[in-house]
Amino acid sequence: MNKVAIITGAGSGLGQATAVRLAKEGVNIAVVDVNEKGGIETVEMVKEVGVDAIFIKADVSKHEEVKNYVDKTVEHFGAIDYFFNNAGISGSGQFFLNSSIDEINQIVGINLLGALYGVRYVAEVMLKNGGGSIVNTSSSAGVIGQDSVVTYSATKHGIVGLTKSMVAEYAKDGLRVNAIAPGPTETPMVKTFYEANPEMKENATSGIPQKRLGTPEEVAELVTFLLTSKAEYINGEVIRIDGGFTNSK
């Protein structure tokens, strides 16, 4: 019987690449995104690989929509084995004191509350079935401080706390929770951010020892390993995938 994964932010970037990569492992996918066009595109890509997929539209900052995507996944597939808790936004790139309260609330709502709601509802289902594996998306800005992304960085540090504390409470019940901390990666979100802040792309690339941005496919390999690995003793870890970026700071 095929395993089942929920992926949020699956309509593009890291989420889409991971959906396709997991599909190649025979995993059925619940594609969750606020962008219907991108989500449906991912479903089609996954089905081309030969597994089942459904699209569920959701604004993850709204807890009732998070519960809905969990309920619909269980209704369609019967279980949840893996969860890539990935939906997020970056923000405007303004220094913090120039940030609007609306922007702060939006970033916290999607990046942190959305992740908390997702783990709350998904882990509940997983534990009823004996456990499961979760990967949360943090960031290089979740393991070091970075200017121009204060609210984003705060939410991504929060993801690290969520990851480690869930393990402290529920590892004994069969739950594995790890996080990834990608550096600058060639995703639509990052592209949009750099188009609005071109000087930051040059600064980021020059500060990466490998002198390039990462690719969604590289990150998808890591997520797939963490979700499906038989190395089940890996738990509560935050894995950096950033070309050496944070290790050179």
Backbone as numpy.savetxt, mean C-alpha at the origin, in Angstrom:
# Nx Ny Nz CAx CAy CAz Cx Cy Cz
-7.33 -24.72 -4.11 -8.18 -23.52 -4.11 -7.30 -22.27 -4.11
-7.64 -21.33 -4.98 -6.83 -20.12 -5.10 -6.91 -19.26 -3.85
-5.78 -18.65 -3.49 -5.76 -17.65 -2.43 -6.43 -16.37 -2.93
-6.79 -15.51 -1.98 -7.50 -14.27 -2.30 -6.77 -13.09 -1.67
-6.58 -12.03 -2.46 -5.94 -10.81 -1.96 -6.82 -9.60 -2.21
-6.86 -8.71 -1.24 -7.41 -7.36 -1.45 -6.23 -6.41 -1.63
-6.34 -5.56 -2.65 -5.32 -4.54 -2.88 -6.01 -3.19 -3.00
-5.67 -2.26 -2.11 -6.21 -0.91 -2.24 -5.23 -0.05 -3.04
-5.78 0.97 -3.68 -4.95 1.76 -4.59 -4.50 0.92 -5.77
-5.35 -0.02 -6.18 -4.96 -1.02 -7.19 -5.21 -0.55 -8.61
-5.70 0.67 -8.78 -5.99 1.16 -10.12 -4.79 1.69 -10.87
-3.63 1.76 -10.21 -2.42 2.27 -10.87 -1.22 1.95 -9.99
-0.04 2.27 -10.50 1.18 2.25 -9.70 1.49 0.95 -9.00
1.87 1.05 -7.72 2.28 -0.12 -6.96 1.15 -1.14 -6.83
-0.07 -0.65 -6.63 -1.19 -1.56 -6.48 -1.48 -2.36 -7.73
-1.45 -1.70 -8.88 -1.71 -2.39 -10.13 -0.61 -3.40 -10.45
0.64 -2.99 -10.27 1.76 -3.90 -10.54 1.71 -5.12 -9.62
1.33 -4.92 -8.36 1.26 -6.03 -7.42 0.08 -6.95 -7.75
-1.02 -6.38 -8.21 -2.16 -7.21 -8.61 -1.77 -8.17 -9.72
-1.07 -7.66 -10.71 -0.63 -8.51 -11.83 0.38 -9.55 -11.36
1.30 -9.12 -10.50 2.32 -10.06 -10.01 1.71 -11.18 -9.15
0.78 -10.83 -8.28 0.12 -11.85 -7.46 -0.73 -12.78 -8.32
-1.34 -12.23 -9.36 -2.13 -13.05 -10.27 -1.28 -14.16 -10.89
-0.03 -13.84 -11.16 0.88 -14.84 -11.74 1.21 -15.96 -10.75
0.92 -15.72 -9.47 1.06 -16.75 -8.44 -0.25 -17.50 -8.22
-1.26 -17.20 -9.05 -2.54 -17.88 -8.93 -3.47 -17.29 -7.89
-3.23 -16.03 -7.51 -4.03 -15.38 -6.47 -5.17 -14.60 -7.11
-6.40 -14.83 -6.63 -7.54 -14.03 -7.05 -7.48 -12.66 -6.38
-7.93 -11.62 -7.07 -7.71 -10.26 -6.60 -9.02 -9.47 -6.48
-9.22 -8.84 -5.32 -10.23 -7.80 -5.16 -9.52 -6.46 -5.37
-9.83 -5.80 -6.46 -9.20 -4.54 -6.85 -10.00 -3.39 -6.25
-9.38 -2.63 -5.37 -10.06 -1.52 -4.70 -9.39 -0.20 -5.09
-10.20 0.75 -5.53 -9.67 2.06 -5.88 -10.83 3.04 -5.97
-10.54 4.32 -5.77 -11.56 5.34 -5.96 -11.72 5.66 -7.44
-10.70 5.32 -8.24 -10.69 5.56 -9.68 -11.26 4.34 -10.41
-12.48 4.48 -10.88 -13.16 3.34 -11.51 -12.46 2.89 -12.79
-12.03 3.85 -13.62 -11.37 3.51 -14.88 -10.11 2.69 -14.64
-9.26 3.16 -13.73 -8.03 2.44 -13.43 -8.30 1.09 -12.80
-9.30 1.03 -11.93 -9.64 -0.23 -11.28 -10.11 -1.29 -12.26
-10.96 -0.89 -13.18 -11.46 -1.83 -14.19 -10.32 -2.29 -15.10
-9.41 -1.38 -15.42 -8.24 -1.74 -16.22 -7.41 -2.81 -15.51
-7.22 -2.66 -14.21 -6.47 -3.66 -13.45 -7.18 -5.00 -13.45
-8.49 -4.99 -13.28 -9.26 -6.25 -13.32 -9.03 -6.96 -14.65
-9.06 -6.23 -15.73 -8.86 -6.83 -17.04 -7.45 -7.42 -17.16
-6.46 -6.70 -16.65 -5.08 -7.18 -16.70 -4.92 -8.47 -15.89
-5.55 -8.51 -14.73 -5.47 -9.69 -13.87 -6.17 -10.88 -14.52
-7.33 -10.65 -15.08 -8.08 -11.75 -15.71 -7.33 -12.32 -16.92
-6.57 -11.48 -17.60 -5.76 -11.96 -18.72 -4.71 -12.97 -18.27
-4.29 -12.87 -17.02 -3.32 -13.82 -16.47 -3.97 -15.18 -16.21
-5.30 -15.15 -15.98 -6.01 -16.42 -15.82 -6.63 -16.66 -14.46
-6.73 -15.61 -13.63 -7.39 -15.76 -12.34 -8.61 -14.86 -12.29
-9.35 -14.94 -11.19 -10.57 -14.15 -11.04 -10.25 -12.82 -10.38
-11.03 -11.81 -10.72 -10.84 -10.49 -10.11 -12.16 -9.74 -10.13
-12.35 -8.89 -9.12 -13.51 -8.00 -9.09 -13.02 -6.59 -8.76
-13.79 -5.60 -9.18 -13.49 -4.21 -8.83 -14.51 -3.71 -7.81
-14.01 -3.05 -6.78 -14.86 -2.43 -5.77 -14.41 -0.99 -5.61
-15.28 -0.07 -5.93 -14.94 1.35 -5.79 -15.04 1.76 -4.33
-14.03 2.47 -3.84 -14.05 2.88 -2.44 -13.18 4.10 -2.20
-13.68 5.00 -1.37 -12.89 6.07 -0.78 -12.48 5.54 0.59
-11.20 5.21 0.74 -10.77 4.51 1.96 -10.80 5.39 3.20
-10.99 6.70 3.03 -11.09 7.58 4.19 -12.46 7.45 4.87
-13.37 6.72 4.25 -14.72 6.53 4.80 -14.86 5.08 5.28
-15.00 4.92 6.58 -14.96 3.57 7.15 -16.04 2.66 6.61
-17.21 3.24 6.29 -18.28 2.40 5.77 -17.94 1.85 4.38
-17.17 2.60 3.58 -16.76 2.11 2.27 -15.65 1.06 2.40
-14.83 1.19 3.43 -13.82 0.16 3.71 -14.51 -1.14 4.11
-15.46 -1.05 5.02 -16.19 -2.26 5.42 -16.89 -2.89 4.23
-17.40 -2.06 3.32 -18.08 -2.57 2.14 -17.14 -3.37 1.25
-15.89 -2.87 1.03 -15.00 -3.63 0.15 -14.57 -4.95 0.79
-14.48 -4.96 2.11 -14.18 -6.22 2.79 -15.36 -7.19 2.67
-16.55 -6.70 2.94 -17.75 -7.55 2.85 -17.95 -8.10 1.45
-17.75 -7.24 0.44 -17.96 -7.68 -0.95 -16.92 -8.72 -1.37
-15.70 -8.58 -0.87 -14.66 -9.57 -1.17 -15.03 -10.93 -0.59
-15.46 -10.94 0.66 -15.84 -12.20 1.31 -17.06 -12.80 0.61
-18.00 -11.95 0.24 -19.20 -12.42 -0.45 -18.85 -13.10 -1.77
-17.89 -12.52 -2.52 -17.54 -13.06 -3.83 -16.59 -14.25 -3.75
-15.55 -14.13 -2.91 -14.49 -15.14 -2.89 -14.57 -16.10 -1.70
-15.24 -15.67 -0.62 -15.38 -16.54 0.54 -14.32 -16.40 1.60
-13.23 -15.68 1.31 -12.12 -15.56 2.27 -11.23 -14.39 1.88
-10.33 -14.02 2.79 -9.26 -13.05 2.51 -7.98 -13.63 3.09
-7.02 -13.92 2.23 -5.74 -14.48 2.67 -4.65 -13.41 2.78
-4.68 -12.46 1.83 -3.64 -11.44 1.74 -4.28 -10.06 1.62
-3.60 -9.07 2.16 -4.08 -7.69 2.09 -2.90 -6.76 1.83
-2.90 -6.10 0.67 -1.91 -5.06 0.39 -2.59 -3.73 0.64
-2.29 -3.14 1.77 -2.95 -1.93 2.30 -2.17 -0.72 1.78
-2.52 -0.29 0.59 -1.61 0.51 -0.22 -2.11 1.90 -0.62
-3.41 2.16 -0.55 -3.94 3.43 -1.05 -3.31 4.61 -0.32
-2.96 5.65 -1.08 -2.36 6.82 -0.45 -2.22 7.97 -1.43
-2.04 9.16 -0.87 -1.78 10.36 -1.66 -0.57 11.08 -1.06
0.05 11.96 -1.85 1.29 12.59 -1.40 1.09 13.99 -0.84
0.24 14.79 -1.45 0.08 16.18 -1.03 0.71 17.14 -2.02
0.72 18.42 -1.66 1.09 19.48 -2.60 2.59 19.73 -2.68
3.35 19.29 -1.68 4.77 19.58 -1.65 5.10 20.91 -0.99
4.08 21.56 -0.42 4.31 22.82 0.30 4.95 22.54 1.66
5.74 23.49 2.14 6.21 23.41 3.52 4.99 23.43 4.44
5.14 22.82 5.62 3.99 22.53 6.47 3.18 23.77 6.83
3.83 24.86 7.14 3.09 26.05 7.56 2.34 26.72 6.41
2.60 26.28 5.20 1.84 26.74 4.04 0.73 25.76 3.65
0.64 24.65 4.37 -0.37 23.64 4.07 -1.73 24.08 4.60
-2.77 23.80 3.85 -4.12 24.10 4.33 -4.60 23.00 5.27
-5.53 23.34 6.12 -6.12 22.34 7.02 -6.85 21.27 6.21
-7.46 21.67 5.12 -8.16 20.69 4.26 -7.18 19.65 3.71
-5.99 20.12 3.28 -5.00 19.18 2.76 -4.52 18.23 3.85
-4.27 18.76 5.05 -3.85 17.92 6.16 -4.89 16.84 6.44
-6.15 17.25 6.51 -7.23 16.29 6.79 -7.35 15.24 5.69
-7.17 15.66 4.44 -7.29 14.71 3.33 -6.19 13.66 3.37
-4.96 14.10 3.60 -3.84 13.17 3.63 -3.97 12.20 4.81
-4.30 12.73 5.97 -4.48 11.86 7.15 -5.65 10.90 6.93
-6.72 11.39 6.35 -7.89 10.55 6.13 -7.61 9.36 5.24
-6.91 9.60 4.14 -6.64 8.51 3.19 -5.48 7.65 3.65
-4.37 8.29 4.00 -3.14 7.53 4.26 -3.13 6.80 5.60
-3.68 7.43 6.62 -3.60 6.83 7.95 -4.93 6.22 8.38
-6.01 7.01 8.38 -7.29 6.45 8.78 -7.72 5.33 7.83
-7.49 5.54 6.53 -7.84 4.50 5.56 -7.10 3.20 5.83
-5.82 3.31 6.19 -5.03 2.12 6.50 -5.51 1.46 7.79
-5.81 2.28 8.80 -6.33 1.74 10.06 -7.66 1.03 9.86
-8.57 1.66 9.12 -9.86 1.03 8.86 -9.67 -0.30 8.12
-8.76 -0.29 7.13 -8.54 -1.50 6.35 -8.07 -2.65 7.22
-7.07 -2.40 8.05 -6.55 -3.44 8.94 -7.63 -3.87 9.93
-8.39 -2.91 10.42 -9.45 -3.24 11.40 -10.43 -4.26 10.84
-10.91 -4.04 9.62 -11.93 -4.92 9.06 -11.35 -6.17 8.42
-10.20 -6.05 7.76 -9.60 -7.22 7.10 -9.07 -8.21 8.14
-8.34 -7.71 9.13 -7.76 -8.61 10.13 -8.85 -9.38 10.88
-9.97 -8.75 11.08 -11.09 -9.42 11.75 -11.52 -10.67 10.98
-11.61 -10.54 9.66 -11.97 -11.68 8.81 -10.86 -12.72 8.83
-9.61 -12.27 8.69 -8.48 -13.19 8.66 -8.40 -14.04 9.93
-8.57 -13.41 11.07 -8.43 -14.13 12.34 -9.53 -15.16 12.54
-10.69 -14.91 11.98 -11.77 -15.90 12.06 -11.42 -17.15 11.26
-10.52 -16.98 10.26 -10.13 -18.10 9.39 -8.73 -18.63 9.71
-8.19 -18.24 10.86 -6.91 -18.80 11.28 -5.69 -17.96 10.97
-5.89 -16.75 10.40 -4.76 -15.87 10.15 -4.68 -15.40 8.72
-3.62 -14.67 8.42 -3.42 -14.13 7.09 -2.20 -13.25 7.08
-1.94 -12.64 5.94 -0.74 -11.83 5.76 -1.12 -10.45 5.22
-0.59 -9.42 5.87 -0.86 -8.03 5.49 0.46 -7.33 5.19
0.47 -6.55 4.13 1.59 -5.64 3.86 1.03 -4.22 3.77
1.53 -3.35 4.63 1.15 -1.94 4.63 2.19 -1.12 3.86
1.74 -0.12 3.13 2.67 0.74 2.41 3.03 1.95 3.26
4.28 1.97 3.73 4.84 3.16 4.36 5.61 3.91 3.27
6.79 4.38 3.57 7.55 5.20 2.62 8.92 5.47 3.19
9.84 5.90 2.33 11.12 6.39 2.87 10.86 7.53 3.84
9.78 8.29 3.59 9.40 9.37 4.50 8.77 8.86 5.79
8.60 7.55 5.89 8.11 6.94 7.11 9.22 6.40 7.99
10.46 6.47 7.51 11.59 5.99 8.31 12.64 7.08 8.55
12.57 8.17 7.79 13.41 9.34 8.05 12.53 10.58 7.88
13.01 11.73 8.36 12.31 12.98 8.13 12.65 13.55 6.77
11.66 14.14 6.10 11.89 14.77 4.80 11.10 16.06 4.73
11.71 17.10 4.15 10.97 18.35 4.03 9.93 18.26 2.91
9.00 19.18 2.95 7.94 19.34 1.94 6.84 18.28 2.01
6.96 17.33 2.93 5.96 16.26 3.03 5.66 15.95 4.50
5.53 16.98 5.32 5.39 16.76 6.76 4.17 15.91 7.11
3.01 16.26 6.57 1.80 15.49 6.89 1.90 14.09 6.33
2.34 13.98 5.10 2.55 12.66 4.48 3.50 11.83 5.32
4.62 12.43 5.73 5.61 11.72 6.53 5.01 11.27 7.86
4.20 12.12 8.48 3.57 11.75 9.75 2.67 10.53 9.58
1.91 10.50 8.47 1.03 9.35 8.25 1.84 8.08 7.99
2.95 8.22 7.28 3.74 7.04 6.94 4.54 6.52 8.15
4.93 7.42 9.06 5.46 6.96 10.34 4.38 6.23 11.13
3.15 6.72 11.01 2.02 6.05 11.67 1.81 4.63 11.16
2.03 4.42 9.86 1.91 3.08 9.28 2.91 2.12 9.93
4.10 2.61 10.21 5.11 1.78 10.88 4.61 1.37 12.26
4.04 2.32 13.00 3.49 2.00 14.32 2.35 1.01 14.24
1.48 1.18 13.27 0.37 0.24 13.05 0.90 -1.17 12.80
1.89 -1.27 11.94 2.47 -2.57 11.57 3.04 -3.29 12.79
3.88 -2.61 13.52 4.56 -3.24 14.65 3.60 -3.58 15.79
2.63 -2.70 16.02 1.72 -2.91 17.15 0.70 -4.00 16.86
0.28 -4.15 15.61 -0.62 -5.26 15.26 0.05 -6.60 15.50
1.34 -6.67 15.20 2.09 -7.91 15.44 2.15 -8.20 16.94
2.38 -7.16 17.73 2.44 -7.35 19.18 1.14 -7.93 19.72
0.02 -7.55 19.11 -1.27 -8.02 19.60 -1.73 -9.33 18.97
-1.44 -9.55 17.68 -2.14 -10.64 16.99 -1.25 -11.67 16.30
0.07 -11.55 16.40 0.93 -12.57 15.79 0.63 -13.96 16.36
0.31 -14.00 17.63 0.02 -15.29 18.28 -1.21 -15.97 17.69
-2.03 -15.21 16.98 -3.26 -15.74 16.40 -3.12 -16.07 14.92
-1.89 -15.99 14.40 -1.66 -16.36 13.01 -1.62 -15.20 12.04
-1.54 -13.98 12.56 -1.50 -12.81 11.68 -0.06 -12.37 11.46
0.31 -12.16 10.19 1.59 -11.55 9.84 1.33 -10.18 9.26
2.05 -9.18 9.78 1.89 -7.80 9.29 3.27 -7.21 9.09
3.58 -6.87 7.86 4.84 -6.22 7.53 4.55 -4.94 6.76
5.57 -4.13 6.59 5.41 -2.88 5.83 6.56 -2.73 4.85
6.29 -2.04 3.77 7.33 -1.65 2.82 7.54 -0.15 2.92
8.77 0.27 2.69 9.10 1.70 2.71 9.77 2.06 1.39
8.97 2.27 0.33 9.56 2.60 -0.97 10.14 4.01 -0.98
11.26 4.15 -1.68 11.76 5.48 -2.00 11.03 5.99 -3.22
11.51 7.07 -3.83 10.87 7.60 -5.03 10.75 6.53 -6.11
9.53 6.32 -6.57 9.21 5.23 -7.50 8.38 5.79 -8.64
8.56 5.25 -9.82 7.89 5.77 -11.02 6.42 5.37 -11.05
5.61 6.02 -10.22 4.17 5.80 -10.19 3.46 7.07 -10.63
2.18 6.98 -11.04 1.44 8.19 -11.39 1.41 9.22 -10.26
1.29 8.76 -9.00 1.27 9.70 -7.88 2.58 10.48 -7.79
3.69 9.78 -7.91 5.00 10.43 -7.83 5.22 11.33 -9.04
4.80 10.88 -10.21 4.94 11.69 -11.41 4.21 13.01 -11.26
2.99 12.96 -10.76 2.20 14.18 -10.55 2.88 15.11 -9.55
3.41 14.52 -8.47 4.08 15.30 -7.44 5.31 16.01 -8.02
6.10 15.28 -8.80 7.32 15.86 -9.36 7.02 16.88 -10.46
5.92 16.70 -11.18 5.54 17.70 -12.18 5.21 19.03 -11.50
4.63 18.95 -10.30 4.31 20.17 -9.56 5.53 20.72 -8.82
6.52 19.85 -8.58 7.72 20.24 -7.83 8.97 19.69 -8.54
9.30 20.21 -9.74 10.37 19.61 -10.56 11.74 19.60 -9.89
12.00 20.61 -9.05 13.30 20.65 -8.38 13.48 19.47 -7.42
12.36 18.95 -6.90 12.44 17.84 -5.95 12.81 16.52 -6.64
12.40 16.36 -7.91 12.78 15.14 -8.64 14.29 15.09 -8.83
14.87 16.22 -9.25 16.32 16.27 -9.45 17.06 16.00 -8.15
16.56 16.60 -7.07 17.20 16.40 -5.76 17.08 14.94 -5.31
15.91 14.34 -5.57 15.70 12.95 -5.15 16.60 12.00 -5.91
16.63 12.14 -7.23 17.43 11.23 -8.05 18.91 11.34 -7.72
19.38 12.56 -7.53 20.80 12.74 -7.22 21.15 12.19 -5.84
20.15 12.10 -4.96 20.39 11.61 -3.61 20.26 10.10 -3.46
19.90 9.41 -4.55 19.76 7.96 -4.52 21.06 7.33 -5.01
21.71 6.49 -4.21 22.97 5.90 -4.66 22.88 5.19 -6.01
21.75 4.58 -6.33 21.60 3.90 -7.63 21.28 4.87 -8.77
21.07 6.14 -8.44 20.89 7.22 -9.42 19.70 7.02 -10.36
18.65 6.44 -9.83 17.42 6.30 -10.61 16.26 6.10 -9.65
15.05 6.28 -10.17 13.86 5.96 -9.41 13.60 4.46 -9.46
12.87 3.97 -8.49 12.45 2.57 -8.52 11.30 2.37 -9.49
10.95 1.12 -9.75 9.82 0.81 -10.62 8.74 0.10 -9.81
7.48 0.25 -10.22 6.41 -0.47 -9.53 6.61 -1.99 -9.54
7.18 -2.50 -10.61 7.40 -3.95 -10.71 8.41 -4.44 -9.67
9.42 -3.63 -9.38 10.38 -4.01 -8.34 9.71 -4.07 -6.97
8.87 -3.09 -6.71 8.16 -3.07 -5.43 7.18 -4.24 -5.35
6.52 -4.55 -6.47 5.57 -5.67 -6.50 6.24 -6.99 -6.15
7.49 -7.16 -6.56 8.22 -8.39 -6.22 8.38 -8.51 -4.70
8.70 -7.40 -4.05 8.86 -7.41 -2.60 7.54 -7.70 -1.90
6.49 -7.03 -2.33 5.17 -7.23 -1.71 4.73 -8.67 -1.86
4.90 -9.22 -3.05 4.51 -10.61 -3.30 5.28 -11.57 -2.40
6.57 -11.32 -2.25 7.38 -12.16 -1.36 6.85 -12.08 0.07
6.61 -10.89 0.57 6.18 -10.73 1.95 4.80 -11.34 2.19
3.90 -11.20 1.22 2.55 -11.75 1.39 2.53 -13.27 1.32
3.24 -13.83 0.37 3.08 -15.26 0.07 4.21 -16.13 0.59
5.24 -15.53 1.15 6.45 -16.28 1.49 6.22 -17.36 2.54
6.95 -18.44 2.38 6.96 -19.47 3.41 7.89 -19.07 4.57
8.59 -17.95 4.41 9.42 -17.42 5.50 8.51 -16.68 6.48
7.64 -17.45 7.14 6.58 -16.87 7.95 7.08 -16.25 9.26
8.36 -16.41 9.54 8.92 -15.80 10.74 9.24 -14.32 10.53
9.10 -13.85 9.30 9.24 -12.41 9.02 7.94 -11.75 9.44
7.98 -10.98 10.50 6.75 -10.39 11.04 7.09 -9.08 11.76
6.32 -8.05 11.45 6.54 -6.75 12.08 7.69 -5.96 11.49
8.16 -6.37 10.32 9.31 -5.70 9.71 8.88 -4.56 8.78
9.76 -3.58 8.66 9.59 -2.49 7.69 10.75 -2.61 6.72
10.47 -3.03 5.50 11.51 -3.29 4.51 11.66 -2.08 3.59
12.86 -1.52 3.58 13.13 -0.38 2.70 13.45 -0.88 1.29
12.86 -0.23 0.30 13.18 -0.54 -1.10 13.33 0.81 -1.81
14.57 1.34 -1.73 14.77 2.74 -2.11 16.12 3.01 -2.77
16.77 1.96 -3.28 18.05 2.17 -3.96 19.15 2.69 -3.06
18.99 2.48 -1.75 19.98 2.96 -0.80 19.73 4.38 -0.30
18.60 4.97 -0.70 18.31 6.38 -0.41 18.38 6.70 1.09
17.62 5.97 1.91 17.57 6.30 3.33 18.84 5.88 4.07
19.54 4.87 3.56 20.78 4.43 4.21 21.94 5.39 3.98
21.77 6.31 3.02 22.85 7.26 2.74 22.58 8.62 3.36
21.52 8.71 4.15 21.17 9.99 4.80 21.82 10.09 6.18
